[in-house]
Amino acid sequence: MSRMPPLTMDEHRELGAVLASMRDELAKTVTRISGHLPKSHPAVQRLLAAVAQIDKARIALEGRMFADHNDGGPEGADISVYYPVRDARRQVTP
């Protein structure tokens, strides 16, 4: 069985920015509704689970990025790809 081609660093950067923004928006939503619903409410629990799943996806993709692009070059893997500064995140429109 042949291995699938790895994601490029540009693809990792795009995914990292999008996933970080999605997580930010979900976390804001949890904060907003937590003032109106108990933490045990199913909606709050599901949103918290979604945040956790995005975090797990980011961790897995970051691991793959380091496995595929850890060559030490200027375009190599970097922790800021999946955990970008706020200005580098993509705007998510609902």
N, C-alpha and C positions, 0 to 999 in steps of 0.2 A: 504494500500500500504506500503510495507516495504522500509525502507531507505537503500540506497546503502552504502556499507562499505566506511569509509573515506580513503583518501589517507594516506599512512604511512608518517612519517617524512622523511624517505629516498626518497620517491617519491616526496615529496615537495621540498627537497633539489635539486634533479635532475632537476625538472621543473624550479625551481628558477634560477639555473645556466644556463640552456639552454635559457630560456626567456631573461635573462639579456644579454647573448651573442648575441642573435638575435637582440635585441634592439640596442646594441652597433654597430653591423654591418650595420643595416639600417640607424642609425644616421650618421655613417661615409659615407655611400653612399649618403645621402642627402647633407652632407657637400661637398663632392667631386663634385657632379653634380650642386650644387648651384652656382659654379663659372662659369658655362657654360649655365645655364638655369635660367630664371626669377622664382621667388618664386611662381608666379601665373601659371606656366606651369603645365599641368595635371600630368606629371610624378612626379614632386616635391610634388605636393599636395597629390598624392596617397601614396607616401612614407611617408610623414608626418602623414597621416591618419593611415598608418600601424604601425608607432611608437606609436601613441596614442592608437591604439587598443591593442598592446602588453602591454602598461602601464595599461590599464583598466583590462586586463586579470590578470596581476600580482597583482593588488589591490584586485580583486575578490578572487583569489586563496589565497592570504595572509589572507584575512578575514576568509575564510573557514578553513585555517590552525589554526588560533587562536581559532576559535570556536571548533575545534575538538581536539586540542593538547595543550591547555593553562592550563596545570596542574602544572606548576612551576618546573617540574623536569628537569634534565640536557638534556633530549632528547625532551623537550617541544618546543613550538613555539618560534621563534625568528625573529626579523625584518630583520636580515641579510640573511635569507633564500631566500627571493625574491629580496633583494637588496644586493647581495654579493659583497665583495671586489673584485677588478679586478682579483686577482690571483685565486679566487674560481670559476670563470666563465668558462663555457665550450667553447672550440674552435668550431666555426661554420664554416664548409667548404661549400663553394658555389657549 
